[in-house]
Amino acid sequence: MKAKKLLILFAVLMWIVPFAAYAEPTSPVEELDNISDQALQMVKLHRYKDANRLLEYFSEEFLLVTGNGRPFAMDELRIITVAHDEALEAVANNDLGHAEKMNRVTKFRLVIDAIVSTHQPLWAEMEDPIMTVFNDMKTAAYQGDNDRFDRKLNSFLALYNVIHPSMNIDIDPVTIQKVDAKVSYIDQYRPQLLQKASDRKELEALQTDLQNLFDGLTEDEADPSLWWVMISTGSIIILTLSYVGWRKYIGNRQKTKDVQNERKS
């Protein structure tokens, strides 16, 4: 009985400790991340005035954070400012469609997340839609379907534009410049891609570069706190199963002894 109580106490302590780490107060930068996420949620719900107020509030809080010495790099400040201005302009423009409002505020949201994230950023989650559209575009090019190729290329360019600022935060400039050069070439010389097989090789090269960008991020290690939660939870499960197995073993052993005693009597 004493061993059982000690086991339960150990399991409870293992369960409580990891959650204590999450009791830390939200940092000012994390609060900025929360505001950008709330603004995006408002746009999704077509609540553009609420999104506008949140973006204005973000600007006020951002000035406080930078004024208190948050070490944003100059490139980060520039990217944040441009993305924020575009998002604010979009939600305030009644003539702009919902899709474009979503694109601009999503771009801003991804930028803030890229700065705040200590592991895989949100923009990496765009891999599936971007690569799916790219593959459709490439298929249309090889099939000589000009109209479909143009539509898919325009869709790809729109998605690429959404993640481009946040990519600049996480990826080195030289790599981004190489990818940008291929994207610009394909956009500028799109008619030739359907006529010359040699030019279609640019599509293959760009596909490889894009995949390398995403693969390089998905190989990052998970947040250490998440590993601690998984290890702790796994330990509890193992201990519980071990105890249950031990009790079952003792029970079976006792049954065997009882049967043997009955036979002897």
VOPAGU-2260 file (C-alpha; in pm, 1 decimal, decimal comma):
REM VOPAGU-2260
SITE   aa  ch    i         X         Y         Z
SITE  MET   A    0       0,0       0,0       0,0
SITE  LYS   A    1     285,5     239,3      85,7
SITE  ALA   A    2     454,4     171,6    -248,8
SITE  LYS   A    3     125,6     244,2    -426,5
SITE  LYS   A    4      89,0     583,2    -251,7
SITE  LEU   A    5     446,5     680,1    -339,7
SITE  LEU   A    6     387,3     586,3    -702,1
SITE  ILE   A    7      71,6     799,4    -722,3
SITE  LEU   A    8     248,4    1095,3    -557,0
SITE  PHE   A    9     537,6    1072,8    -802,8
SITE  ALA   A   10     295,8    1060,3   -1096,5
SITE  VAL   A   11     108,7    1369,4    -973,5
SITE  LEU   A   12     433,9    1564,5    -930,3
SITE  MET   A   13     545,4    1466,9   -1279,6
SITE  TRP   A   14     215,1    1593,5   -1415,4
SITE  ILE   A   15     216,1    1925,0   -1226,1
SITE  VAL   A   16     575,7    2037,7   -1289,1
SITE  PRO   A   17     555,1    2088,2   -1668,4
SITE  PHE   A   18     240,0    2297,7   -1639,6
SITE  ALA   A   19     407,6    2525,5   -1387,6
SITE  ALA   A   20     632,2    2644,0   -1671,0
SITE  TYR   A   21     326,7    2772,3   -1857,2
SITE  ALA   A   22     224,0    2996,2   -1568,5
SITE  GLU   A   23     480,2    3257,0   -1672,9
SITE  PRO   A   24     327,1    3594,1   -1770,2
SITE  THR   A   25     291,4    3681,9   -2137,6
SITE  SER   A   26     580,8    3893,9   -2261,6
SITE  PRO   A   27     513,7    4224,4   -2445,4
SITE  VAL   A   28     629,4    4070,2   -2774,7
SITE  GLU   A   29     401,2    3770,7   -2727,2
SITE  GLU   A   30     116,8    4016,6   -2663,9
SITE  LEU   A   31     191,0    4174,6   -3002,8
SITE  ASP   A   32     162,9    3828,9   -3154,9
SITE  ASN   A   33    -175,3    3780,2   -2986,5
SITE  ILE   A   34    -303,9    4112,8   -3118,0
SITE  SER   A   35    -202,7    4027,4   -3474,7
SITE  ASP   A   36    -380,4    3693,5   -3445,5
SITE  GLN   A   37    -697,3    3858,1   -3311,4
SITE  ALA   A   38    -692,8    4105,7   -3601,3
SITE  LEU   A   39    -676,4    3819,8   -3850,1
SITE  GLN   A   40    -965,9    3642,0   -3678,2
SITE  MET   A   41   -1177,2    3958,2   -3707,6
SITE  VAL   A   42   -1106,1    3981,4   -4079,9
SITE  LYS   A   43   -1207,7    3617,6   -4124,9
SITE  LEU   A   44   -1542,3    3709,2   -3967,5
SITE  HIS   A   45   -1575,2    4018,7   -4193,7
SITE  ARG   A   46   -1551,3    4239,6   -3884,1
SITE  TYR   A   47   -1323,8    4491,6   -4049,5
SITE  LYS   A   48   -1384,1    4777,7   -3802,6
SITE  ASP   A   49   -1280,9    4554,3   -3513,9
SITE  ALA   A   50    -974,3    4446,4   -3710,2
SITE  ASN   A   51    -893,2    4812,0   -3772,7
SITE  ARG   A   52    -912,0    4891,9   -3400,4
SITE  LEU   A   53    -686,0    4598,1   -3318,1
SITE  LEU   A   54    -429,8    4704,4   -3576,3
SITE  GLU   A   55    -434,4    5058,4   -3434,9
SITE  TYR   A   56    -388,7    4912,0   -3087,3
SITE  PHE   A   57     -98,1    4702,2   -3218,9
SITE  SER   A   58      70,6    5021,1   -3339,7
SITE  GLU   A   59      44,1    5177,3   -2993,4
SITE  GLU   A   60     176,9    4867,4   -2818,0
SITE  PHE   A   61     453,5    4825,5   -3073,7
SITE  LEU   A   62     579,4    5178,6   -3004,4
SITE  LEU   A   63     585,3    5099,2   -2632,3
SITE  VAL   A   64     777,0    4775,8   -2687,7
SITE  THR   A   65    1037,5    4938,1   -2913,3
SITE  GLY   A   66    1060,5    5233,3   -2673,7
SITE  ASN   A   67    1141,5    4994,3   -2389,0
SITE  GLY   A   68    1443,4    4864,9   -2574,4
SITE  ARG   A   69    1314,8    4552,7   -2753,2
SITE  PRO   A   70    1609,3    4467,5   -2982,3
SITE  PHE   A   71    1432,2    4451,0   -3318,2
SITE  ALA   A   72    1676,9    4446,3   -3606,0
SITE  MET   A   73    1646,4    4723,1   -3863,6
SITE  ASP   A   74    1521,7    4477,9   -4127,1
SITE  GLU   A   75    1258,9    4347,4   -3882,8
SITE  LEU   A   76    1137,7    4700,1   -3809,2
SITE  ARG   A   77    1109,1    4774,5   -4178,9
SITE  ILE   A   78     923,0    4449,8   -4257,3
SITE  ILE   A   79     684,2    4492,7   -3963,7
SITE  THR   A   80     609,0    4855,1   -4055,0
SITE  VAL   A   81     538,5    4780,2   -4421,0
SITE  ALA   A   82     322,4    4474,0   -4344,1
SITE  HIS   A   83     129,0    4662,5   -4074,5
SITE  ASP   A   84      62,9    4961,2   -4300,5
SITE  GLU   A   85     -63,5    4734,3   -4579,0
SITE  ALA   A   86    -291,5    4545,9   -4339,2
SITE  LEU   A   87    -431,3    4867,3   -4188,6
SITE  GLU   A   88    -492,7    5015,6   -4532,9
SITE  ALA   A   89    -666,4    4696,9   -4647,2
SITE  VAL   A   90    -918,2    4671,8   -4362,1
SITE  ALA   A   91   -1001,9    5042,4   -4395,0
SITE  ASN   A   92   -1057,7    5024,5   -4772,5
SITE  ASN   A   93   -1425,2    4952,8   -4844,4
SITE  ASP   A   94   -1351,6    4899,6   -5213,8
SITE  LEU   A   95   -1109,3    4614,0   -5145,9
SITE  GLY   A   96   -1246,2    4258,9   -5161,7
SITE  HIS   A   97   -1245,6    4015,8   -4870,5
SITE  ALA   A   98    -981,5    3790,2   -5029,5
SITE  GLU   A   99    -732,2    4075,1   -5062,0
SITE  LYS   A  100    -802,0    4190,7   -4706,2
SITE  MET   A  101    -733,9    3835,5   -4588,7
SITE  ASN   A  102    -410,2    3816,2   -4786,4
SITE  ARG   A  103    -269,6    4139,6   -4645,5
SITE  VAL   A  104    -364,8    4077,1   -4283,7
SITE  THR   A  105    -240,8    3717,0   -4310,1
SITE  LYS   A  106      90,0    3852,4   -4441,9
SITE  PHE   A  107     114,1    4079,1   -4137,0
SITE  ARG   A  108      18,9    3794,6   -3900,6
SITE  LEU   A  109     289,6    3568,8   -4044,6
SITE  VAL   A  110     552,0    3841,6   -4009,6
SITE  ILE   A  111     484,8    3888,3   -3637,1
SITE  ASP   A  112     481,7    3513,3   -3579,2
SITE  ALA   A  113     812,9    3472,1   -3763,2
SITE  ILE   A  114     972,1    3724,0   -3527,2
SITE  VAL   A  115     819,8    3577,4   -3210,8
SITE  SER   A  116     850,3    3204,0   -3290,0
SITE  THR   A  117    1136,1    3011,5   -3135,0
SITE  HIS   A  118    1068,0    2704,2   -3350,1
SITE  GLN   A  119     881,8    2635,5   -3676,1
SITE  PRO   A  120     700,6    2953,7   -3792,0
SITE  LEU   A  121     343,2    2965,4   -3917,4
SITE  TRP   A  122     444,2    3058,4   -4272,4
SITE  ALA   A  123     596,7    2711,5   -4309,8
SITE  GLU   A  124     241,7    2573,7   -4276,5
SITE  MET   A  125     172,9    2726,6   -4619,4
SITE  GLU   A  126     382,4    2455,1   -4781,5
SITE  ASP   A  127      90,4    2236,6   -4892,1
SITE  PRO   A  128    -120,1    2505,7   -5065,9
SITE  ILE   A  129     183,6    2665,4   -5230,1
SITE  MET   A  130     334,6    2341,1   -5357,1
SITE  THR   A  131      -6,5    2212,9   -5471,5
SITE  VAL   A  132     -67,2    2526,4   -5679,0
SITE  PHE   A  133     289,3    2508,6   -5811,4
SITE  ASN   A  134     247,6    2146,2   -5922,5
SITE  ASP   A  135     -78,5    2233,9   -6099,0
SITE  MET   A  136      99,4    2521,5   -6270,7
SITE  LYS   A  137     384,4    2298,1   -6382,1
SITE  THR   A  138     143,6    2034,2   -6515,7
SITE  ALA   A  139     -40,2    2300,3   -6718,2
SITE  ALA   A  140     291,9    2421,9   -6861,1
SITE  TYR   A  141     393,2    2073,2   -6975,2
SITE  GLN   A  142      48,3    2017,6   -7124,7
SITE  GLY   A  143      61,9    2348,7   -7310,5
SITE  ASP   A  144    -256,3    2473,4   -7142,2
SITE  ASN   A  145    -191,7    2847,0   -7155,6
SITE  ASP   A  146    -507,1    2969,2   -6977,8
SITE  ARG   A  147    -475,1    2723,7   -6690,1
SITE  PHE   A  148    -103,5    2796,7   -6658,7
SITE  ASP   A  149    -169,7    3171,1   -6626,5
SITE  ARG   A  150    -438,3    3117,6   -6362,5
SITE  LYS   A  151    -222,1    2885,4   -6154,4
SITE  LEU   A  152      83,2    3109,1   -6187,5
SITE  ASN   A  153    -117,4    3408,8   -6066,4
SITE  SER   A  154    -242,4    3204,0   -5770,4
SITE  PHE   A  155     112,3    3095,7   -5689,9
SITE  LEU   A  156     240,9    3453,5   -5706,6
SITE  ALA   A  157     -35,4    3568,7   -5469,4
SITE  LEU   A  158      53,3    3300,0   -5212,5
SITE  TYR   A  159     424,9    3362,4   -5251,0
SITE  ASN   A  160     365,0    3732,7   -5188,9
SITE  VAL   A  161     182,2    3649,3   -4863,2
SITE  ILE   A  162     473,7    3455,1   -4714,4
SITE  HIS   A  163     756,9    3656,1   -4870,1
SITE  PRO   A  164     807,7    3912,4   -4587,6
SITE  SER   A  165     812,7    3644,2   -4317,1
SITE  MET   A  166    1052,0    3434,9   -4526,9
SITE  ASN   A  167    1290,7    3729,9   -4523,5
SITE  ILE   A  168    1297,5    3711,0   -4144,6
SITE  ASP   A  169    1384,3    3340,7   -4122,1
SITE  ILE   A  170    1587,9    3276,6   -4438,4
SITE  ASP   A  171    1922,9    3428,8   -4530,1
SITE  PRO   A  172    1903,8    3708,1   -4793,7
SITE  VAL   A  173    2119,4    3529,4   -5052,4
SITE  THR   A  174    1887,9    3227,8   -5062,2
SITE  ILE   A  175    1578,3    3449,5   -5088,2
SITE  GLN   A  176    1734,1    3650,1   -5370,8
SITE  LYS   A  177    1801,7    3333,5   -5571,1
SITE  VAL   A  178    1442,7    3216,1   -5531,8
SITE  ASP   A  179    1308,8    3563,6   -5611,2
SITE  ALA   A  180    1514,1    3571,3   -5931,6
SITE  LYS   A  181    1360,1    3243,7   -6051,7
SITE  VAL   A  182    1007,4    3359,0   -5961,2
SITE  SER   A  183    1059,2    3688,1   -6149,8
SITE  TYR   A  184    1195,5    3507,6   -6455,4
SITE  ILE   A  185     898,8    3269,8   -6472,5
SITE  ASP   A  186     653,1    3557,1   -6432,5
SITE  GLN   A  187     823,1    3774,5   -6694,0
SITE  TYR   A  188     876,4    3503,9   -6953,2
SITE  ARG   A  189     563,7    3298,0   -6890,7
SITE  PRO   A  190     470,6    3264,6   -7264,2
SITE  GLN   A  191     806,9    3102,6   -7342,4
SITE  LEU   A  192     761,7    2836,4   -7075,0
SITE  LEU   A  193     489,2    2677,5   -7284,1
SITE  GLN   A  194     688,9    2693,0   -7605,8
SITE  LYS   A  195    1043,5    2589,7   -7512,4
SITE  ALA   A  196    1128,8    2277,2   -7316,7
SITE  SER   A  197    1458,2    2435,2   -7208,0
SITE  ASP   A  198    1274,4    2721,2   -7035,5
SITE  ARG   A  199    1050,1    2476,0   -6851,3
SITE  LYS   A  200    1360,5    2361,9   -6662,7
SITE  GLU   A  201    1328,4    2685,3   -6467,1
SITE  LEU   A  202    1010,1    2542,6   -6316,7
SITE  GLU   A  203    1195,8    2232,9   -6200,4
SITE  ALA   A  204    1472,9    2445,5   -6048,2
SITE  LEU   A  205    1225,2    2669,3   -5866,2
SITE  GLN   A  206    1034,2    2368,9   -5733,2
SITE  THR   A  207    1355,9    2229,5   -5585,8
SITE  ASP   A  208    1445,9    2562,6   -5424,4
SITE  LEU   A  209    1100,6    2603,7   -5270,6
SITE  GLN   A  210    1100,2    2251,0   -5133,6
SITE  ASN   A  211    1443,9    2305,7   -4981,3
SITE  LEU   A  212    1315,8    2618,6   -4805,9
SITE  PHE   A  213    1027,6    2433,8   -4644,3
SITE  ASP   A  214    1230,7    2121,8   -4566,6
SITE  GLY   A  215    1495,0    2329,4   -4392,6
SITE  LEU   A  216    1231,8    2463,2   -4152,7
SITE  THR   A  217    1039,1    2142,8   -4083,9
SITE  GLU   A  218    1366,0    1978,6   -3972,5
SITE  ASP   A  219    1391,2    2225,5   -3682,3
SITE  GLU   A  220    1359,2    2077,3   -3336,4
SITE  ALA   A  221    1032,2    2117,6   -3150,0
SITE  ASP   A  222     996,7    2361,4   -2862,2
SITE  PRO   A  223    1188,0    2212,8   -2561,5
SITE  SER   A  224     889,1    2274,0   -2335,0
SITE  LEU   A  225     679,1    2053,6   -2562,8
SITE  TRP   A  226     938,4    1778,4   -2539,6
SITE  TRP   A  227     924,3    1807,9   -2159,0
SITE  VAL   A  228     545,8    1770,1   -2161,8
SITE  MET   A  229     567,3    1466,5   -2390,4
SITE  ILE   A  230     841,1    1303,2   -2181,6
SITE  SER   A  231     656,3    1371,6   -1855,9
SITE  THR   A  232     325,7    1244,0   -1988,2
SITE  GLY   A  233     496,5     939,8   -2134,5
SITE  SER   A  234     661,2     870,2   -1799,2
SITE  ILE   A  235     325,0     878,5   -1623,8
SITE  ILE   A  236     174,0     639,2   -1875,5
SITE  ILE   A  237     469,1     400,3   -1845,3
SITE  LEU   A  238     456,1     409,5   -1464,2
SITE  THR   A  239      80,5     350,2   -1464,9
SITE  LEU   A  240     106,6      58,7   -1705,4
SITE  SER   A  241     397,4     -85,6   -1507,2
SITE  TYR   A  242     196,5     -69,0   -1185,0
SITE  VAL   A  243    -109,6    -227,0   -1347,6
SITE  GLY   A  244     108,1    -500,2   -1495,3
SITE  TRP   A  245     273,2    -563,8   -1159,1
SITE  ARG   A  246     -66,0    -587,5    -984,6
SITE  LYS   A  247    -189,6    -826,2   -1254,2
SITE  TYR   A  248     121,9   -1039,2   -1212,6
SITE  ILE   A  249      72,9   -1056,3    -833,4
SITE  GLY   A  250    -294,5   -1142,0    -881,3
SITE  ASN   A  251    -221,7   -1422,4   -1126,4
SITE  ARG   A  252      49,2   -1556,7    -900,1
SITE  GLN   A  253    -190,1   -1563,4    -604,2
SITE  LYS   A  254    -455,2   -1741,1    -812,4
SITE  THR   A  255    -199,8   -2005,9    -909,8
SITE  LYS   A  256    -108,5   -2061,6    -545,0
SITE  ASP   A  257    -478,6   -2089,5    -450,5
SITE  VAL   A  258    -537,5   -2348,5    -721,7
SITE  GLN   A  259    -232,8   -2549,7    -611,4
SITE  ASN   A  260    -347,4   -2540,2    -247,4
SITE  GLU   A  261    -694,1   -2660,7    -347,2
SITE  ARG   A  262    -546,9   -2953,7    -537,1
SITE  LYS   A  263    -328,2   -3051,3    -240,2
SITE  SER   A  264    -623,6   -3044,7      -6,9
